[in-house]
Amino acid sequence: MANTLTTIDMVARESLRIAHEKLSFLGTIDRSYDNSYAKEGAKIGDTLRVRNPNQYTRRQGSRVMAVQDQNETTQSVTVATQDGVDMKWNSAEWKLSIDEYSRRYIEPAVSVLVAGIEGDVLSAVTKDVYQLTGTAGTVVGASADISAITDARAKLNQQLAPKDGNRNVQFDSVTMGTIVNGVQGLFHDGGQVSESFREGFISRNAMADFYENEKTYVHTNGTDSDVAWAVDDTTRLATGDADENNSVNVLNFDAMGTVVPTVGTVFTIDTVYDCHPETKAAYSHRKQLVITSVGSISSNQADITFAPALYAAGPKQNVSITGTTFASIEDDATVQHGAASASLQQNLMYHKDAFTFVTADLPLYADSDKAVRRQKDGLSLRVWQGSDIRNDELLLRLDILYGWKTLRPEWACRISN
């Protein structure tokens, strides 16, 4: 039994080592191991709560205090997705060395597992990001133009993403090739790579580590060309403006025809501008918003739910509106970026804390005496072996229980091709 468990333990450790090297996106975001799940009899269900930072307004002048209540809020991360890879060996194969196991079985198995998980998470969180740079149909870096990258850097700066060395960017290989070819002088040789080398790392520029990743999200536009739909929602806007703590995250759009925009589409409203998160001073660019759901179209109108929710005043203020109030929003919205039905590569620049990926311990059952759990760098993996006496085979499964969440979408920006 001891020898069997030793081999399983080696499989678990080797699997975690390979996963660590291949996680070019998940390895560069907040990655937490939730030990609440490791305490028998002290489970927390499938939800982990993450505290948001408090927000305040500044008092000007020295005479009158403007005391503000503490308004602590949290976000929930659901840890309920279980993925794995299953393998089998015969008795002779089980006698291989761990190096042979790794080369022949573990590495390809873990590669498939990691690629699937990372692709799902990267696509999901990118659709949460509402900031976007780049020109639809133009490959970033063509003609040595990297303004889309520097514009993304500026957006993270404007939203106060920390300048602490924890910014990264994920590019598909076609875009990365164009960038490297167009601005070769920005890229350095492999001697620059640190001990924390991760598969796909290319270089560091524009305050971010550059990674090559074929799993970046591709967004498909709706079937209409760039359109300007009318915001037609005076009642909801007036209600939202009644209190500085109220917000608007649903608007009714008119003159839509029969075209339903796709979830993940970024849009702007003519009179709604972005603002500095602390001073609340208006920026010169319109606030970008992302569609999260679309209601049924009736009489050329539909309710569109979007993120982030808009706040026009108070500590949570995130927009500056021409005319000051929500009720002033009665103008056109540019609803689509790029051509109708276009598929646009959405590469991503982000700070590590924009997203989180959480893993938790899976149980070791009373009769699972040939199973181990191991944790490394925020990943918890269970390896479980059983025998098939009929076919003289050893069955083995690798499992991971995980969840993810976009915590600070303002600390990320899509770079569109």
N, C-alpha and C positions, 0 to 999 in steps of 0.2 A: 504493500500500500504506500509506503514512504516513497519508493522510487516512482510510482505512478504519479503521486501528487507533485513530486519534484519536477517531473516532465511537464505536467499541466501548468505549474507555476512558471516554468521557463517559457512556455507558449504564451502565457498572459503577458509576461514582461517583454518578450520580443514583439508581441502585437502592439503593445503600447509604444514601444520605441519607434516602430515603423509608422504608426498613426501620428506620432508627434512630428516626424519629419515631413509628412505629406499634408498636414493641415495648413495650407498656405493662407486660407482665410480664417478658419476657426482658431488657428494658432495665433492670430494677431488681434483678436477681440477679447473682451473680458470673458474668461473661462473659469467657471466656478465648480468646485466639487461641493455638493451640499451634504454635509455630514449629519444633517437632521434625519436623513434617510438611513443612516448607518446605526442608529440607536434602536435596538429592539424594544418594542412597546412604546416608542415615542415618535411615531410617524406623524408627519404633518400633512398627510393627504398628498395630492399631486400638484400643489401650488406653493411656490416660493414668493414671498413678498419682498420687493426691493424699494427702499425709501428714496423719494425724489428730493432734490435740494429745495430748501425754502426760498421764497421770493419776496422781496421787499421793495418799497418805494422810498426815495430819499426825501428827508425833511430839509427845507431850505430856510435858513434863519435860526436864531437862537432863543426866541422867546417862548414859543408855544410847542409843547411836545405833541407829536402825532403818533401815539402808541399804536402799534400794529399787532394783531393777534398772530399767534403761531398757527400756520395752516399746513401742517405736515400731511403729505399725500404719499401714496405708494403705488407701485405697479406690480402686477402679478405675472410671474413666469410659470407657465404650466409645464411640468416635467412628466410627460405621459406618453412619449413616443419611444417605442422599443424597436431597435433594428439589430440585425445580426447576420452572421455568415455560418453556414453549416458545412462540415467536412466529414470524411470517413477515411480510415486506413485499414489495411489488413495487418495481421500480427507481425509480419516481416517488416512492413513499412514503419511500424511503431518503434522499431529499434534504431531508426535513423538518428543521426546527431542533430542537435538543435539548429546547426548551420544549414543542414540539408532541409530540415523542416521549413526554416525561414525562406530559403530560396525557392523551394518547390511548392509550398503550400501557404505559409503564413503571409508572406508579402503580397502575393496576388489576391488573397482573400481579404486582407485588411485594406488594400488599395481600393477594391470594389466597395467595401463598407464605408470608408472615409469619403470617397468620391460621391457616393449617393447622399450621404448625410450633408456634406458640405454644399453640394449643389442645391439641395432642398432649402437649406438655411440661407444661403447667399441670395437665391432668387426671392425668397419670402421677405427678407429684410430690405433688399433693394427696392421692392415695391412700396415699402413704408417711407422711403426717403423722398422728400418733396423738393429738395434743392437740385438743380440741374444746370449743367453748362454744356457747351459744344454746339455744333451746327449739324442738324440732321442731314445725313447723306455725305458728310465730310469726315474722313478718317482723321482722328487726332494725330498730330505730328506731321501731316502732309505738308510739303513745302516748308519744313522746319518750323511750323506754327504750333506751338504748345500752349497757346493762350487758354484753351479749355482747361488745361491742368492748372495753370496759374490762377485762372478765375475760380476754380474749385477751391484752391488753397485760400483765396481771398474770402470765399463764402464761409469756410470753417473759421477763419480769423474773425469775421464779422459776427459770428455767433459764439465767439469766445471759447472755441475749442482749445484746450491747453496746448501750448507749444513745448511739450515735454519729451519729444522724441518718440511718441507713441502714435504717430499718424502713418497710415499705410494707403496704398492704392493697388487695386486689382484690375489688371488689363488682360483681355484676351490676347492670344499670341499674334494675331494679325495686326492689331493696333500696336502692340508692343514692338513688333518688327518695324512698323512705320515710324514710330517715335525714335527708336534707336538709330535707324538709318538717317532720319532727318536731322537729328541733333546728337551726333555721335560724341561730340566733345563733352556732353553732360554725363556720359556713362564711363564707369571705371572697370578695371579688370577684377577677376575673382579674388585677388588678394585683399580686397576691401571687405569681404564678407566676414562677419564676426563669428564667434563660437556658437551663437544661437542660429546658425545657418538653417534655413528651412527651404524645402523644395520649392522652386519657382522664384526665389529671390533674384533680382536683377541688379538693383543699385538703389541709392538714396538720393533724391532730388526734390526740389520744391517742398522741403520740410517733411517728406514722406518716404517710406521704403516702398520701392516698386516691386510688385510681384506679378508673375505671369500665371494666368489661371483660365482654363477653358470653360469653367463653370459659371462665368459671369452671366447675369440675367439678360435675356433678349426680350424687349417689349414690343408688342405688336399694336399699332394704332387701330382706331376704329376705321370704318369704311368711308368716312367723309374726309375731305381735305381740311386744311387749317380753317377753322370757322370762328366767328365771333357770335356767341350766343348771348342773348339779353338776360341780365339778372332781373327776375320778376318776382320779388318776394318781400314787398314792403312790410307786410304784417309781421313776418318772422324777424326781419331786421329790426323793426321798432321794438319788439319784445326783447330781443337780445341786447339792445342798447339801454334797457331800463335800469340796469345795475352794472357797475364796473366789473363785477365778478362773473357776470353772465357771458356766455360765449355763443358764437354761431359756428356750427360745423355742418349744417345742411342748408342748401339754397335751391330755389326753383329756377330752372333755366327755360327760356322760351325760344321759339323759332328753331327747334331742333330737328324738324322733319321726322324721320323714322330712325335716325342713326343713334345707336347707343354707344357712348364712349367706353373704352376699356378701363377696367380697374388698373391703377398704376400709372395712368396718364397724368402728366403734370400740366397745370394751367395757371393763369393769372387773371386778375380782375383789374380793370383799368384804373380805378381810383384807390386801390388798396396797396400800400407800400410797406416794405419791410422796415424794421426799426432796430435800434441797438437794444440788446436784451436788458441792459442796466440803466442807461440814460434815457431810453425810450425815444431818442432823437431819430427822425425819419432818415432812412437811407434813400438813395436816388433810384433804386430799382424796385419793381413791383414784388410783392410777396408771392412766392411760388407755393402752390398747393397741389396735393395729389388726390385723385379720385379713389375712394375706398369702396363705394358701392353706388349703384345707379338704380333708381326706381323705374317703374313702368312708364313709358311715354304715352301721354294722353293729351290730345289736342295740341300736339307739338311741344308739350311741356313735360318736364320730369324733375323730381327731386334728386339732387346729387349730394351725396355725403362725401366729405373730404377731410383731410388732415393737413396741418394741425388745426384745431379749433381756434377761431379768431377771437382775440381779446382787444378791445379798443381803448381800455384804460385800466388803471390799477396795477398792482405788482406783477400780474401775469400778462400785461400788455405786450403784444407781439406784432402789432400792425399800426401804421399811421394812415388814417383815412382822409382823403381830400374831402373837406366838408365836415371833418371831425367825427361824425357819428356813423353808426351802422346804417341808419336810415338814409344816409347820403349815398350809399352804394346802389346806384341805379344806372348802370352803364354796361358796356360789353365785357365779356370774358373771352380771352383767347384760350380755347379749350384743347387744342391739339398741337403737339410739337412735331413738325415734319409731315411728310406726305401721307395720304390716305392708305391704310392697310400696310404701311411700311413696317418692317422689322428692324428695330434699332438696338444695337449693342449698348448696354447700359453698364459701363465700367464704373468703378466705385472708389472714391477717396473718403477716408473716414478716420476718426480718432478711435482708439481701442475701446473706449468706454461708450461709444455710440450703441453698441450691441452687446448682448451677453449670451453665452452658451453654457448651460448648466447640465451636469450629469449627476446621477445619484446611484447608490448601491442597489443592485438587484439582490433578491434574497437567495440565501443558500439553504435549501430545504433539508429537512431532517434526514431524508434518505439519499441526499446528494453528497455522498462521501467522497466523490471524485470531482469536486468543483472548488474553484478558488476565485476570489475577487482581488483585483489590484487597482491602485490609483496612481496616476502620474500626471502632473501638470494639469490638474482639473478634470482629467478623464477617469471614469470608473468603468472597468471592464470585468465581466464575468466569463470564465472559461469552464465549461461543464462537459465531462466525458461519460459515456455509457457504452456498454458492450452489446453486440448483436451476436448471440451464440449461434443462431441458425446459419449466418453467413460468415462467421469468423471475422467480424469487422469491429473496429472501434469507431464509435460516432463521437463527434466533438462539435460543440456549438460555441460561438463567440457572440456575446450580447452586450448591448449598451442601452441604457435608459437615459433619455435626455429631453431637453426643452430649450427654447430660445426666445429672445425678446428684443425688439428695438426699443432701447431705453431713451436715447437722446438723438432722434433723427436729425436735429439741427446741427449735429456734429458730423454729418456725412453729406456727401454731394455726389450725385451721378455725373458721369462724364459720357455724354452721348455721342455716338457715331452716326 
